[in-house]
Structures are given as structure tokens and as C-alpha cells.
Amino acid sequence: MRVSSRVAVPLAAAAVLASAGTAVAVTAGSDSKAQRTGAAGSADAATAAAAGSPKVVIGKNFADPEILKAGKTYYAYATNTGGKNLPVATAPSARGPWTLRSADGLPKLGAWARTGKTWAPDVSRRKDGKYLLYYAAANKTLKHQCIGVAVASSPLGPFQPAAKPLVCKDPTNAKAKAELIDPASYTEGNSRYLLYKVGYNGAKPWRPSYLVLHKVSADGQRLTKSYKVILRLKTEPYTVEAPDLVKRRGKYVLFYSAGVFSKDNYQTRYAIASKLGGPYTKGAKPMMTTAGFGGKIVGPGGADALYDGGAWRIVFHGAASLKPLKRVMYEADLRWTKGGVPYVR
């Protein structure tokens, strides 16, 4: 998966600089439904059935999680919370234990952005050994979300942002006032791409949202003129967003979210293609929903997959509460049917 974690090959070992700041160990709360075991007398069967099933690994607010492996350390990043533009956590395994770092990975935003809406970060390692961050933030003058880029020598940061946004216009209609959010990187060979959502939620006139695959420069810091809309809202509830692209056995698998992020209809879906640019065929049904988890995980979305040591993992958020909204990070085995359909159980 990663050179970024979105390529279906194991990550090459990467040198990681000394960590900055102090750390706070975090675990899932004892009342988490995802951690409860079966009744006495069936513990062994319950343990076997639960192996690889979703578990809360960061019990604090940690929405839209992104996971990266660098060397022997795992890094997770999330939407702004707790006064940090870029919350960062580290662990010796994707399953944890995860430790929240005290330092902000992105202490300063690009000059174009204002704080408070730094959403859905994506971090990947470049071939030069530096780390590339994409993030969505509110534009000070345009008053809608744009996508920025920043670079650091360590996956912990501090990431140094570019002064101007990378993406701030709908590539299909530069005059339209769209929100550009949910960036995700994908690399294949010597080519690097940026995926993102173009949305008109709440706009007048309303337009269905869609996901774009946009080729960028080798360093990931400049857009090219080459892009393609790879998935559009059709029958999904409300919107499509949060793209995450991987390649497995010659097929491209696009994970994405649908629904309203603050409601229990938020869900994770997938689409599969034989070529990078598509066409992508949507799965017949969602991969993860509140109902699919029997109500034990609410609004599973913002997923990020990782190919790790011969096995696939996935992290995503679920709502520990909807009012006030608190989304915690889950980790699970990402499984596949013989036909190449992804699933989590």
C-alpha cells in the first residue's frame, strides 16, 4: 500500500526522526460495545469470532483517521480537535496501543486558511524521504473549504505548509463555489495522484457531489491539467466523500463514505475498476453500516486501508455519541472474498 499507504505493496523501511513533545497513552473506554465479550462459558468461541473484528483503538475524538507505517512505527492522523490542527498518534502496531502525541503536527496553516476546520488529513512518504501532507481547511476569503499541502522531514511533523492552496476550484467548473475536501494520495510507479471530493452540500442550486482523481507533480505539490471524475453520487444517501484508493491483485478498489457524517446513516462503500481511471463499478451494498454492525458501531466512515506485512488492515471512525458528536477510531482486519470483494466483520 503505502509508499503512501494506498499502494498494494509493503512500505519500505523509512528513517524516522526523533519524536517531538510528550505523549499520552490512550485506550478504548471500558464501556465500548466493540470490546465486550460473550457470556461466561462461551469466551473461547467469542474470542475466535472476534479475532480481527473492529475494536476501538483510540477512544478520544479522532475523526477521519489516516494511517501510515514508517519503519517500525505506525502513525495516525485525524481531523482537528483539542486545539490541534493535525492530531497525531503513534503505535507499535496498527492494533495499538496508540499514544496521542502532545505536539500539533501542523502548528501553522497556510496563509490562505483559517483554523477550526482542518479536516481529513492524508500523509504519505515521498521518494526523497520527506513526508507529504494534504489537508482541507476553510479559505479565509472564499469562505469554503480548499485543499492545502505541507511537507515535513518526520511523520510527526511539524509540517511546513505552502502559502497558497493546492486545490480551490471545481476542475469541471472553475466558476462554481464548491467545497474541496477529503484529500487522499495514491502513487503508482513514478506517478502520483490526488483524490478529493467536490461537493455542493447546502449550495443553491444543489448539485450531486463527486470524487476526482487528479494527477500531481512528482513531489505532490503542484497540480497538472490531467484529472478525471471517477465516481458520482447516484443512489447513495446525501453525498459521496472520503475516497481511499488501493490496488489489489490487479484491481483498483475505491473506498468511500456516504451519508451525513453526524448521523447514523453515515457508511463506508466501495467501487472496483480494472483501470486506474475507471470505470468504477459500485458495490451492490455498503461495506460498513450502523445496521450491519447491529448498532454497536454508529456511522462507520472515513476509512483508510493499509497493506501491512502480508495482511490488510483498515481504520475508520464511528460515533461514540452523536450529540455532542464524538467520533473514535476503530481498527479491523480488512477481508476479501474469493471474487475480490472487500468486507469487515
C-alpha positions in Angstrom: 0.0 0.0 0.0 2.0 3.0 1.0 5.0 4.3 -0.3 1.8 6.1 0.5 -0.4 3.5 2.2 -2.5 3.5 -0.9 -0.3 1.2 -3.0 -0.7 -2.5 -2.7 3.0 -3.2 -1.7 4.6 -3.2 1.7 6.2 0.0 2.9 9.9 0.2 2.6 11.7 0.9 5.8 11.9 4.6 6.4 14.1 6.5 8.8 12.1 8.4 11.4 13.4 11.4 13.2 13.2 11.7 16.9 9.7 12.4 18.2 8.8 15.9 19.4 6.9 16.7 22.5 5.4 14.4 25.2 2.8 11.7 24.7 -0.3 10.5 26.3 -1.3 6.8 26.1 -4.9 6.2 25.2 -7.1 3.1 25.1 -10.7 2.4 24.3 -13.2 3.2 27.1 -14.3 0.2 29.2 -17.9 0.8 28.1 -17.1 0.4 24.4 -19.6 -2.1 22.9 -16.9 -3.1 20.4 -14.8 -4.5 23.3 -17.4 -6.5 25.2 -17.0 -10.3 25.2 -19.7 -13.0 25.2 -21.2 -14.7 28.2 -19.2 -17.0 30.5 -18.8 -20.5 29.1 -18.5 -19.2 25.5 -15.5 -17.0 25.9 -13.3 -19.1 23.6 -15.8 -19.1 20.8 -16.4 -15.3 21.2 -12.6 -14.7 21.2 -12.2 -16.7 18.0 -15.2 -15.0 16.3 -13.9 -11.5 17.4 -10.4 -12.0 16.0 -9.7 -9.2 13.6 -13.2 -7.7 14.1 -13.5 -3.9 14.7 -12.2 -2.6 18.0 -11.8 0.9 19.4 -8.1 1.7 19.5 -8.3 5.4 20.1 -11.2 6.2 22.5 -10.8 10.0 22.2 -12.2 12.2 19.5 -10.2 11.1 16.4 -12.3 11.5 13.2 -11.4 10.8 9.6 -8.4 8.7 10.6 -5.4 8.3 8.3 -2.8 5.6 9.0 0.8 5.4 7.9 3.6 3.0 8.6 7.2 4.3 8.7 9.9 2.0 9.8 8.6 0.0 12.7 6.2 2.7 13.9 2.6 3.4 12.9 1.2 6.9 12.7 -2.4 8.0 12.7 -3.7 11.5 11.9 -7.2 13.0 12.3 -9.4 16.0 11.8 -8.7 18.9 14.0 -9.6 18.5 17.7 -8.4 19.6 21.1 -6.9 22.8 19.8 -4.6 20.9 17.3 -4.8 21.4 13.5 -3.3 17.9 13.0 -3.7 15.5 15.9 -1.1 12.7 15.7 -0.9 9.3 17.4 1.8 6.6 17.3 1.8 2.9 18.0 4.0 -0.2 17.6 1.2 -2.0 15.8 -1.9 -1.0 13.8 -3.9 -2.6 16.7 -2.1 -0.4 19.2 -1.6 0.6 21.9 -1.9 4.0 20.5 -0.3 7.1 22.1 -1.6 10.6 21.4 1.3 13.0 20.8 1.1 16.3 22.6 2.6 18.3 19.7 0.5 19.6 16.8 1.7 18.0 13.6 0.7 21.2 11.7 1.1 24.1 14.1 0.5 26.7 11.4 -1.8 26.5 8.5 -1.1 28.0 5.1 -1.6 31.8 5.0 -4.8 31.2 3.0 -6.5 29.2 5.7 -8.2 29.8 9.0 -8.2 27.4 11.9 -11.1 25.4 13.2 -12.0 23.4 10.0 -8.8 21.4 9.3 -10.4 18.1 8.0 -9.4 14.7 6.8 -5.6 14.8 6.6 -3.6 12.5 4.3 0.1 11.8 4.9 2.4 9.8 2.6 6.2 9.3 2.2 7.8 10.7 -0.9 10.8 9.0 -2.7 13.1 11.7 -1.3 12.3 10.5 2.2 10.2 13.6 3.1 6.5 13.4 4.2 3.7 15.0 2.3 0.6 16.2 4.0 -2.7 17.1 2.3 -5.4 18.7 4.4 -8.7 20.5 3.9 -9.3 23.9 5.5 -11.6 26.9 5.3 -10.4 29.6 2.9 -10.3 33.0 4.6 -11.5 34.9 1.6 -13.6 32.4 -0.4 -15.4 31.1 2.7 -15.4 27.5 1.6 -13.1 24.5 2.0 -9.9 24.2 -0.1 -7.1 21.7 -0.1 -3.6 22.6 1.1 -0.3 20.9 1.1 2.6 20.8 3.6 6.0 18.9 3.9 8.0 17.6 6.8 11.2 15.6 7.4 9.4 13.5 10.0 6.0 11.8 10.0 5.4 13.6 13.4 5.9 17.0 11.7 6.0 19.8 12.2 4.7 20.1 8.6 5.5 23.3 6.8 2.5 24.5 4.7 2.6 26.1 1.3 1.4 29.7 1.4 -1.3 29.0 -1.3 -3.9 26.3 -1.5 -3.3 23.4 -3.9 -6.9 22.9 -5.0 -9.6 25.6 -4.6 -11.8 25.2 -7.7 -14.0 22.6 -9.1 -11.9 21.3 -12.0 -15.0 20.9 -14.2 -16.4 24.3 -13.5 -14.0 26.9 -12.1 -16.8 29.5 -11.5 -18.8 27.2 -9.2 -18.5 27.6 -5.5 -17.7 24.1 -4.5 -16.2 22.7 -1.3 -12.9 20.8 -2.0 -12.3 18.3 0.9 -11.1 14.8 1.8 -7.8 14.6 0.0 -6.1 11.2 -0.4 -2.8 10.4 -2.2 -2.2 7.5 -4.5 1.1 6.5 -6.2 1.8 4.0 -8.9 5.2 3.7 -10.4 6.6 7.2 -10.9 3.2 8.8 -11.0 1.5 10.5 -8.1 -2.2 11.3 -7.8 -4.5 13.2 -5.5 -8.1 12.1 -4.9 -10.6 14.5 -3.4 -14.3 15.3 -3.1 -16.1 18.1 -5.0 -19.2 18.9 -3.0 -22.2 21.3 -3.2 -23.8 20.2 0.1 -26.1 23.1 1.1 -25.4 25.0 -2.1 -28.0 26.7 -4.2 -28.6 25.3 -6.7 -27.7 21.9 -5.2 -25.6 19.6 -7.2 -24.6 16.0 -6.6 -21.1 15.5 -5.2 -18.4 13.5 -6.9 -14.8 12.2 -6.5 -11.9 13.3 -8.6 -8.6 11.6 -9.4 -6.1 14.4 -10.2 -2.5 13.8 -11.3 0.0 15.9 -9.5 3.8 16.6 -9.8 6.3 14.0 -8.5 6.8 16.0 -5.3 3.0 16.2 -4.9 3.0 20.0 -4.6 1.6 21.0 -8.0 -1.5 20.1 -9.9 -1.3 19.0 -13.5 -4.0 19.5 -16.1 -4.8 15.8 -16.1 -7.8 14.8 -14.0 -10.9 12.6 -14.2 -14.2 12.3 -12.3 -14.2 8.7 -11.2 -17.3 8.4 -9.1 -20.6 10.4 -8.8 -23.4 10.5 -6.3 -26.3 8.4 -7.6 -28.3 6.3 -5.1 -26.2 6.8 -2.0 -27.6 8.9 0.8 -26.8 12.6 0.7 -23.2 12.7 -0.5 -20.1 10.7 -1.5 -16.8 11.6 0.1 -13.6 10.4 1.9 -12.0 8.5 -1.0 -9.3 5.9 -0.3 -7.8 4.1 -3.2 -5.8 0.8 -3.1 -4.7 -1.8 -5.7 -5.1 -5.5 -5.0 -4.4 -8.3 -7.5 -4.6 -6.1 -10.5 -7.9 -4.4 -9.4 -8.4 -0.9 -8.2 -10.6 -0.7 -5.1 -12.0 2.7 -4.1 -13.4 3.0 -0.6 -15.6 6.0 0.1 -18.2 7.3 2.6 -21.8 8.3 2.0 -24.5 9.8 4.2 -24.3 12.6 6.7 -21.2 12.4 8.9 -23.1 13.5 12.0 -25.9 10.9 11.6 -26.2 7.2 11.9 -26.7 6.8 8.2 -23.0 7.5 7.6 -21.4 4.5 6.0 -18.5 3.0 4.1 -18.9 1.8 0.5 -16.6 0.6 -2.3 -16.2 0.5 -6.0 -13.9 -1.6 -8.2 -12.2 -1.0 -11.5 -9.7 -2.7 -13.8 -8.1 0.6 -14.8 -6.9 3.4 -12.6 -9.2 5.9 -14.3 -12.2 3.6 -14.2 -14.9 2.9 -15.0 -15.6 2.1 -11.3 -18.4 -0.4 -10.5 -20.0 0.3 -7.2 -20.6 -2.5 -4.8 -24.2 -3.8 -4.6 -24.4 -2.8 -1.0 -22.4 -0.8 1.5 -19.4 -2.4 3.2 -20.0 -1.0 6.7 -23.2 0.5 8.1 -24.7 1.1 11.5 -27.3 -1.6 10.9 -24.6 -4.0 9.6 -22.8 -3.8 12.9 -26.1 -4.3 14.8 -26.0 -0.8 16.1 -22.8 -1.5 18.0 -20.8 0.8 15.7 -22.6 4.0 14.7 -21.8 5.8 11.4 -18.7 3.9 10.3 -16.9 6.1 7.8 -13.8 8.0 6.9 -12.0 4.7 6.3 -8.3 4.2 5.4 -6.8 0.9 4.4 -3.3 -0.3 4.9 -1.4 -3.3 3.4 0.8 -4.5 6.3 3.1 -7.4 6.4 1.0 -9.6 4.0 -2.3 -8.6 5.6 -4.8 -5.9 5.1 -5.9 -3.6 7.9 -8.5 -0.8 7.9 -9.1 2.1 10.3 -12.2 4.2 10.4 -14.3 6.3 12.8 -17.5 5.5 14.5 -19.6 7.8 16.6 -19.3 7.2 20.4 -22.1 9.8 20.6 -24.0 11.9 18.1 -24.9 14.7 20.4 -22.4 16.0 21.1 -20.6 14.4 18.2 -17.6 12.3 19.2 -16.0 10.0 16.7 -13.4 7.4 17.9 -11.0 5.4 15.8 -11.6 1.7 15.1 -9.2 -0.8 13.6 -10.1 -4.1 12.0 -8.9 -6.8 9.6 -9.9 -6.0 6.0 -11.0 -9.2 4.4 -11.7 -10.2 0.8 -14.0 -12.7 -0.8 -12.6 -15.0 -3.5 -14.1 -12.7 -6.0 -12.1 -9.7 -4.6 -15.0 -8.0 -2.7 -13.8 -6.3 0.5 -15.6 -6.8 3.8 -15.2 -6.2 7.5 -16.9 -8.3 10.2 
